[in-house]
Amino acid sequence: MTPILQRVFKKRFPEYNSEYNKNTLSMVCLMAFFSCAILSSFNMRYIDYSITIFLNHLATKSKFINALLMSMTYDSMTVGILMSAIFFVWFKNKNCNYRKSIITGTITSFLSGVLSRIIQLTMPSHLRPLHDPALHLGTPYGVDPQVFNHWASFPSDHAALLGGISYTLYRADPFLGMLSFVFIFMINTVRIFFGYHFFTDIAAGTALGITCVIFSTPLNKTKLLDWLISLEARKPALFYGGAFYICLCISNMFAEYREEVSRLKSSIHIHLHHKS
């Protein structure tokens, strides 16, 4: 980033210089999350429905455009790109505190996605836009009408993960972070476009991811982070081999592990059923 851009970001984005506004940002994100939760829980869907119907009208127009946009729903082409940016900012600066912030932010971003999935399972069920009978949506070209049929929509775990990683990038490099937020805005718009989520699902998930990363800041002072930083210096092959694998798994949200657990559960259920 050029000196001119650095001065602009230092002036317009105080967090680049200090951490005084983290409490304010976390409060704003929490308010956004609970506001979306209230709107979703009480079925106050006017904004959600208006946005979804408008985008769905466009989603049934062109198979070619849908095929192009579908690539923006693939984890390897969305989360994977942001994880590549994480490696970029990691090697950009060797300061220990800087790198600790990247580690905690990345791990916490993933955990915010896990928390989002737990909330989906515990809150009252909210149908995906594709399956909401009140909308009468046309199935977008290229979309399986049964996709996510058994998953609640609020909040979006993808939005939580992407929001957390983007904020982690913003703390490390404000200019790159702002580009990341523009990128995830496009990604999340596409997910609404295909009927995977409502606007409030996306907004709540993003707010949740950012909040979790902010609250993870005290972890930078733990002995575990000191040990990881020292491991990078002492045994770089071990550290980067493990870091690469973890980031690869985060990029697809541990999809293979989740599928394997699901298969094991099904096998156990079938075994117990036949045994009884």
Number of C-alpha atoms within 10 A of each C-alpha: 9 7 8 9 12 15 12 12 17 15 12 10 13 13 16 18 11 10 11 10 12 16 13 10 15 19 14 13 22 18 14 19 22 14 15 22 19 13 15 20 15 8 11 12 15 10 12 19 16 13 16 24 19 11 18 22 14 14 24 18 12 11 13 11 13 20 13 9 18 18 14 19 17 14 16 17 14 19 25 18 14 21 21 14 17 22 14 12 19 19 10 13 12 10 10 14 15 16 20 21 23 23 21 19 30 24 18 25 31 27 20 28 28 17 19 25 21 13 17 19 14 10 13 12 14 18 19 22 24 27 20 12 10 8 14 11 18 14 17 22 18 14 15 11 14 9 13 14 14 11 14 21 26 30 33 29 30 29 30 32 29 31 30 31 32 32 26 28 29 20 21 21 17 22 17 18 20 15 14 23 19 12 16 23 17 13 24 24 19 21 22 24 26 25 26 23 26 28 23 24 28 27 23 26 32 33 26 31 32 29 27 24 26 22 14 16 15 10 15 20 12 10 10 11 19 14 11 14 18 14 15 14 11 11 10 13 12 11 16 13 10 12 15 13 11 14 21 17 16 23 23 16 21 14 13 11 11 11 11 11 12 12 12 12 12 12 12 12 12 12 11 10 9 8 7 6
